[in-house]
Amino acid sequence: MTEGNKLVLEENATATKEVVISLYKAEEKIYPRSIFGYFAQWRWLMIWLTQLFFYGVPWLEWGQRQALLFDLTAKRFYIFKLVLYPQDLIYLTAILIISALSLFLFTAIAGRLWCGYTCPQTVYTEIFLWIERKIEGDRAKRMMLDAAPMSLKKLSRKLTKHLVWIAVAAWTGFTFVGYFMPIRALGADIIQFNADPWAVFWVIFYAFATYGNAGFMREQVCKYMCPYARFQSAMFDDDTLIVTYDAERGEPRGAGSRKNIKKTESLGSCIDCSLCVQVCPTGIDIREGLQYECIGCGLCIDVCDDVMDKVGEPRGLIKYTTQNALDNHWTRSEMLKRILRPRVLIYSAILALLITALITSLWLRIPFKVDVIRDRSVLARLVDGGMLQNVYRLQMMNATEETRQYRLNVRGIENAKVSFKGSEKNSFITLKPTDARWIVVDVEVPDGSLATGKYKIQFEIEEIDSKAILSEKSIFLVPR
């Protein structure tokens, strides 16, 4: 074998050894840098507001009960003064529709405001990051700590961080379950080891979800699990306010000094410091254009403005703007004029209509409910006194938190006599606060006063105090 052939074989062998095909790449951990600025302040304001509401409202009382409680066991939803039953599902549906439409409206106007400022995933990720910074330090210190070999110092800091995370997650799970069962009773039962196993399970489940999502998965939830990130583009247009890098002004980027114009006349404003990437919670580079991973938090704007101040350049290299404003070099006023475009007006009109309809419906809502069911086991029968009797079962619900009295009448046939059991007065029904029960009602007419057939009747139930009247249809049978 010649020396040339040996050299070729050695090169081929070396090349074969160096070829490594990787079908999977582990997700690189993101270490967001802390930043103080206008949008960062707004984020923390929203975190405080949402968490004060979330953690505080279950402890508020309204009368002798919890102010906001979705009691699944009793099948009642308490929203301050309002008491809703399963039959009122339409109201909860309307609230969900209004929430979804509001999300569409805000997205059409200014992008992913929900994601950047009020989404639970964003909020708890920021809270967990704040805890991490307090215990392990800012970005550089955390990276050094993770890269360092295991030691007592590293172990103690990691253990402390996770214990605090677990405490926050456990309180979050407990608070969440407290919206569905009385939180004071739940807390007392847990302390006494007498809690319902299912309640304990859900507390642990939501605590684990908070701990996992905010502590470990973080941006991966936004990138891969959140459906909103996938269909947001359908709600964007060229007049939607989004976080945007001004490439015309920033490129070509370079690290040269901007103070000496002659040396940097070929460079843009971007000094390629990569701080906008370092502060991003999802680790993207906004300079590459709009990406679905961008949650619109505006932290890159804060850090870029700070850098521009230091290098003597005007702010706004990264900013909230629209694609049309960027392409056409519009002023701020020209850009804001395009906010009231047809899409936004239609969303706003539908939203206003739904909110008005919901408020009107709740205002005019009759505070009791009645369902009339004929007793199928007894179609019609003759009773003492020569009376023909039909039997009905009325399910009555008092939707208020005060004892109420009701008067019952029947319309549609003459000489009808109404009677029922369980009341001191033959023409009144008394229901305790939020009470729901069945009432057996007998409707009688003189035998022979009506021809054979079916007769439409109406049960009229009047609440004595409010004079509200509710009518329910049924039929009266006269057999052959």
HELIX and SHEET records of a PDB file:
HELIX    1   1 GLU A    3  GLU A   18  1                                  16    
HELIX    2   2 TYR A   38  GLY A   56  1                                  19    
HELIX    3   3 VAL A   57  TRP A   59  5                                   3    
HELIX    4   4 PRO A   86  ASP A   88  5                                   3    
HELIX    5   5 LEU A   89  ALA A  110  1                                  22    
HELIX    6   6 LEU A  113  LEU A  113  1                                   1    
HELIX    7   7 TRP A  114  THR A  118  3                                   5    
HELIX    8   8 PRO A  120  GLU A  136  1                                  17    
HELIX    9   9 ARG A  139  ALA A  147  1                                   9    
HELIX   10  10 LEU A  152  VAL A  177  1                                  26    
HELIX   11  11 ILE A  183  ILE A  191  1                                   9    
HELIX   12  12 PRO A  197  GLY A  212  1                                  16    
HELIX   13  13 ASN A  213  MET A  217  3                                   5    
HELIX   14  14 GLU A  219  GLN A  220  1                                   2    
HELIX   15  15 VAL A  221  MET A  225  3                                   5    
HELIX   16  16 TYR A  228  PHE A  231  1                                   4    
HELIX   17  17 GLN A  232  MET A  235  5                                   4    
HELIX   18  18 ALA A  247  GLY A  250  1                                   4    
HELIX   19  19 ILE A  261  THR A  264  1                                   4    
HELIX   20  20 LEU A  275  GLN A  278  1                                   4    
HELIX   21  21 ILE A  286  GLU A  288  5                                   3    
HELIX   22  22 LEU A  299  VAL A  311  1                                  13    
HELIX   23  23 GLN A  323  ASN A  328  1                                   6    
HELIX   24  24 ARG A  332  LYS A  337  1                                   6    
HELIX   25  25 PRO A  342  LEU A  364  1                                  23    
SHEET    1   A 2 GLU A  61  TRP A  62  0                                        
SHEET    2   A 2 ARG A  65  GLN A  66 -1                                        
SHEET    1   B 3 LEU A  68  ASP A  71  0                                        
SHEET    2   B 3 ARG A  76  ILE A  79 -1                                        
SHEET    3   B 3 LEU A  82  LEU A  84 -1                                        
SHEET    1   C 2 ILE A 242  TYR A 245  0                                        
SHEET    2   C 2 ILE A 318  THR A 321 -1                                        
SHEET    1   D 3 PHE A 368  ARG A 374  0                                        
SHEET    2   D 3 MET A 387  ASN A 398 -1                                        
SHEET    3   D 3 ARG A 381  VAL A 383 -1                                        
SHEET    1   E 4 PHE A 368  ARG A 374  0                                        
SHEET    2   E 4 MET A 387  ASN A 398 -1                                        
SHEET    3   E 4 ALA A 436  PRO A 446 -1                                        
SHEET    4   E 4 LYS A 417  PHE A 420 -1                                        
SHEET    1   F 4 PHE A 428  LEU A 431  0                                        
SHEET    2   F 4 ARG A 404  ARG A 411 -1                                        
SHEET    3   F 4 GLY A 453  GLU A 463 -1                                        
SHEET    4   F 4 ILE A 469  VAL A 478 -1                                        
END                                                                             
